[in-house]
Amino acid sequence: MKASKPTTKTRSERPFAALSRSRWKGYLDNPSSQLMLQTTCGRATQKRFLVDIAKVMDVIVSNMCLRTRKVGVIAQNGFFLFTWKTIAEKAGLEEWRVKQCAARIIENGWLESVQPRSMRTGYYENRAEYVCLASIKRVTIKYIDEMGLTKAFTEARAAAKKSVEKLAKRYQKDVKYLLTPITMLAKFKVKRSIQAHSAPPQ
């Protein structure tokens, strides 16, 4: 009898993500007892809204890089950032609803979202043109601490270090390269190109 091949766990099945999900299940059973789930005015948040926030946080944590806490996935050509649209699809919610939940999540200090810009290669009326890149979403240490996940995160992060190093060896890339957003790598390339073309001739 042949031994069956070990099945690879999905990202949502990783122990850290599963633990975060279980925390939310307990909080949703009695949300009024949790100060962090109340509004800034001290009122209990509507249960339906909390359920959707839990769905969004589940997708975010399940797809969080345990080394950098950025939301996305490592690819051979860099780190692929998840957009709000991607998160919405994975959460089974409308994008507008995800952004509504995200506003509350960011207000609570559980997530940071930075919108970088990049310079276009061309110019218009002698002015540089800029384009917005995919936002860099990063789960905060505050979320990890408030959810009582500090010990679990430390252990998961240490294990992830070995996984990333294996990927770097397989792809023959630096770990730093794999953890840098693809959009940022492209931005740096454009910037170097502009600097090269604008440099005075030697």
DAHU-V377599 format. One record per backbone hydrogen bond with DSSP energy under -0.5 kcal/mol. CO is the residue of the C=O (numbers start at 0). NH is the residue of the N-H. E is the energy in kcal/mol with one decimal. If there is no record, write none. Layout:
BEGIN
co->[CO & CO]
nh->[NH & NH]
e->[E & E]
END
This chain:
BEGIN
co->[9 & 10 & 13 & 14 & 15 & 16 & 17 & 18 & 19 & 20 & 21 & 22 & 23 & 24 & 25 & 26 & 27 & 29 & 30 & 32 & 33 & 34 & 36 & 38 & 42 & 45 & 46 & 47 & 48 & 49 & 50 & 51 & 52 & 53 & 54 & 55 & 56 & 57 & 58 & 60 & 62 & 63 & 64 & 68 & 69 & 69 & 70 & 72 & 74 & 77 & 77 & 78 & 78 & 79 & 82 & 83 & 84 & 85 & 86 & 87 & 87 & 93 & 94 & 95 & 96 & 97 & 98 & 99 & 100 & 101 & 102 & 103 & 104 & 104 & 105 & 109 & 111 & 113 & 113 & 115 & 117 & 121 & 123 & 126 & 128 & 130 & 134 & 135 & 136 & 137 & 139 & 140 & 141 & 142 & 143 & 144 & 148 & 149 & 150 & 151 & 152 & 153 & 154 & 155 & 156 & 157 & 158 & 159 & 160 & 161 & 162 & 163 & 164 & 165 & 166 & 167 & 167 & 173 & 174 & 176 & 179 & 180 & 181 & 182 & 183 & 184 & 185 & 186 & 187 & 188 & 189 & 190 & 191 & 192 & 193 & 194]
nh->[12 & 13 & 17 & 18 & 19 & 20 & 21 & 22 & 23 & 24 & 25 & 26 & 27 & 28 & 29 & 29 & 30 & 32 & 33 & 34 & 36 & 37 & 44 & 41 & 38 & 49 & 50 & 51 & 52 & 53 & 54 & 55 & 56 & 57 & 58 & 59 & 60 & 61 & 62 & 63 & 71 & 65 & 68 & 138 & 64 & 71 & 81 & 79 & 77 & 74 & 79 & 80 & 181 & 72 & 86 & 87 & 88 & 89 & 90 & 91 & 92 & 97 & 98 & 99 & 100 & 101 & 102 & 103 & 104 & 105 & 106 & 107 & 109 & 110 & 108 & 139 & 137 & 115 & 135 & 132 & 130 & 128 & 126 & 123 & 119 & 117 & 136 & 113 & 70 & 111 & 143 & 144 & 145 & 146 & 148 & 147 & 152 & 153 & 154 & 155 & 156 & 157 & 158 & 159 & 160 & 161 & 162 & 163 & 164 & 165 & 166 & 167 & 168 & 169 & 170 & 171 & 172 & 177 & 178 & 179 & 78 & 184 & 185 & 186 & 187 & 188 & 189 & 190 & 191 & 192 & 193 & 194 & 195 & 196 & 197 & 198]
e->[-1.1 & -1.1 & -2.6 & -2.3 & -2.2 & -2.2 & -2.0 & -1.9 & -1.8 & -1.9 & -1.8 & -2.1 & -2.7 & -1.0 & -0.7 & -0.8 & -0.6 & -1.3 & -1.7 & -0.7 & -1.3 & -1.6 & -0.7 & -2.0 & -3.4 & -2.1 & -2.3 & -1.7 & -2.3 & -2.5 & -1.7 & -2.4 & -2.8 & -2.0 & -2.0 & -2.5 & -2.9 & -2.5 & -1.6 & -1.4 & -2.6 & -0.5 & -3.0 & -2.5 & -3.4 & -0.7 & -1.9 & -3.0 & -1.6 & -2.7 & -0.6 & -0.8 & -2.7 & -2.2 & -2.1 & -2.5 & -2.2 & -2.1 & -2.0 & -1.2 & -2.2 & -2.0 & -2.3 & -1.7 & -2.5 & -2.9 & -1.9 & -1.2 & -2.5 & -3.1 & -1.9 & -2.1 & -2.2 & -0.6 & -1.2 & -2.1 & -2.8 & -0.9 & -3.1 & -2.6 & -2.6 & -0.8 & -1.5 & -2.3 & -3.4 & -2.4 & -0.8 & -2.1 & -2.3 & -2.7 & -1.5 & -2.8 & -3.0 & -2.0 & -3.0 & -1.5 & -2.8 & -2.3 & -2.0 & -2.5 & -2.9 & -1.6 & -1.8 & -2.2 & -1.4 & -0.9 & -1.3 & -2.6 & -1.9 & -1.9 & -2.0 & -2.6 & -1.8 & -2.3 & -3.0 & -1.0 & -2.1 & -1.9 & -1.7 & -1.1 & -2.8 & -2.1 & -2.2 & -1.9 & -2.5 & -1.8 & -2.3 & -2.5 & -2.3 & -2.0 & -2.6 & -2.4 & -2.2 & -2.0 & -1.9 & -0.9]
END
